[in-house]
Amino acid sequence: MTLNKSPKKILLLSANPRDTIRLRVDQELREIEEVLQNSINRDRFQLIPKTAVRTRDLQQIMLHNQPHIVHFSGHGQGNQGLVFEDIQGITKIVSTKALADLFGLFVSSVECVVLNACYSVEQARAIADHVDYVVGMKQELGDQAAIAYSQGFYRA
């Protein structure tokens, strides 16, 4: 007898406000899609991309999608937080505390968080109070390194 398990939902959030250095978040999404599509486990995952994520939409996106894995691709500001957009597409930082509080609301569903953003280790540590598996970056990383990391992560 085969159990019909629902696929794990991967919510890929990206933000690259117009007043920040351009990132290849579109290329990262494409590479993740390709790695998952070519995987023997492709039916076990559902990728849900959300681009140009605004601060005011963040909680609603999480509530609506109920992801198991949350992947953020964008800019980090060290101790300040992660960079999202406001309604005009301008930088709006979501603080480390606000991010930790957000993930505290989803302890029963979110299993893993990947913060593919420079200097995001502080946010990772705070989110780890609520989520078992969290990845953050200690230093700056370029587009190609960020994309290669994502490919390797999802390939594994």
C-alpha positions in Angstrom: 0.0 0.0 0.0 1.4 3.4 -1.0 0.7 6.5 1.1 -0.2 9.6 -0.9 2.0 12.2 0.8 1.6 15.8 -0.1 4.8 17.4 -1.5 6.9 19.6 0.8 6.2 23.2 -0.1 9.3 25.4 -0.7 8.3 29.1 -0.5 11.0 31.1 -2.3 10.8 34.7 -1.3 12.9 37.2 -3.2 13.3 41.0 -2.9 15.6 43.3 -4.8 14.4 46.8 -4.2 15.2 49.3 -7.0 17.4 51.3 -4.7 19.7 48.4 -4.0 22.5 46.6 -6.0 20.9 44.4 -8.6 20.9 40.7 -7.7 20.2 37.8 -10.1 17.3 36.5 -8.0 15.6 35.5 -11.3 18.5 33.3 -12.2 18.6 31.7 -8.8 14.9 30.8 -9.1 15.5 29.3 -12.5 18.5 27.2 -11.3 16.5 26.0 -8.3 13.6 25.0 -10.5 15.9 23.2 -12.8 17.7 21.3 -10.0 14.3 20.2 -8.5 12.9 19.3 -11.9 15.9 17.0 -12.6 15.8 15.4 -9.2 14.6 11.8 -8.8 12.6 13.3 -5.8 10.9 16.0 -7.9 7.4 14.9 -7.0 8.2 15.3 -3.3 8.6 19.1 -3.6 6.5 22.0 -4.8 8.3 25.3 -5.4 6.2 28.5 -4.8 8.1 31.6 -6.0 7.1 35.0 -4.7 9.1 37.9 -6.1 9.4 41.6 -5.2 8.1 40.7 -1.8 6.8 43.7 0.2 7.0 43.9 4.0 3.2 44.2 4.2 2.7 41.0 2.3 5.1 38.8 4.2 2.8 37.4 6.9 -0.1 36.9 4.4 2.1 35.0 2.0 3.2 32.7 4.8 -0.4 32.2 6.0 -1.7 31.5 2.5 1.0 29.0 1.5 1.8 27.3 4.8 5.3 26.3 3.6 7.6 23.6 5.0 10.7 25.3 3.7 11.2 29.1 3.4 14.0 30.3 1.2 14.9 34.1 1.1 17.0 35.4 -1.7 18.0 39.0 -1.4 20.0 41.5 0.6 20.9 41.3 4.3 21.9 44.2 6.5 23.7 42.4 9.3 22.2 43.2 12.7 19.6 45.4 11.2 17.7 42.7 9.4 16.7 41.6 5.9 15.9 43.9 3.0 12.4 43.7 1.5 10.4 46.3 -0.4 7.8 48.9 0.6 4.8 49.6 -1.7 7.0 51.9 -3.9 9.7 49.2 -4.4 12.1 51.0 -2.0 14.2 49.3 0.7 12.3 48.4 3.8 14.3 46.5 6.4 12.5 43.8 8.4 14.2 43.6 11.8 15.7 40.4 13.2 13.1 40.5 16.0 10.2 40.9 13.6 11.5 37.9 11.5 11.9 35.7 14.6 8.4 36.7 15.8 7.0 35.9 12.3 8.5 32.4 12.3 7.3 31.9 15.9 3.8 31.9 14.4 4.7 29.0 12.1 6.5 26.6 14.4 4.0 23.8 13.5 4.6 24.0 9.7 8.0 25.5 8.9 10.8 22.9 9.1 13.7 24.8 7.4 14.7 28.3 6.6 17.4 29.3 4.1 18.5 32.9 4.2 20.6 33.3 1.0 21.5 36.9 1.8 24.8 38.6 2.9 25.3 38.9 6.6 22.1 37.0 7.6 23.6 34.9 10.4 22.0 37.1 13.1 18.5 36.5 11.6 19.3 32.8 11.3 20.2 32.6 15.0 17.0 34.3 16.0 14.8 32.2 13.7 16.5 29.1 15.1 14.6 29.7 18.4 11.5 28.6 16.4 12.7 26.5 13.5 14.9 23.4 13.8 17.0 23.9 10.6 18.1 27.4 9.6 20.9 28.5 7.3 22.3 32.1 7.3 25.4 33.7 5.7 28.3 35.1 7.8 29.7 37.3 5.1 29.1 38.9 1.8 28.6 36.6 -1.2 28.3 37.4 -4.9 25.5 36.4 -7.2 27.3 33.4 -8.6 28.2 32.0 -5.2 24.7 32.5 -3.9 23.3 30.7 -7.0 25.8 27.9 -6.7 24.9 27.5 -3.0 21.2 27.2 -3.8 21.9 24.7 -6.5 24.0 22.5 -4.2 21.5 22.8 -1.3 18.5 21.6 -3.4 20.5 19.0 -5.3 21.4 17.5 -1.9 
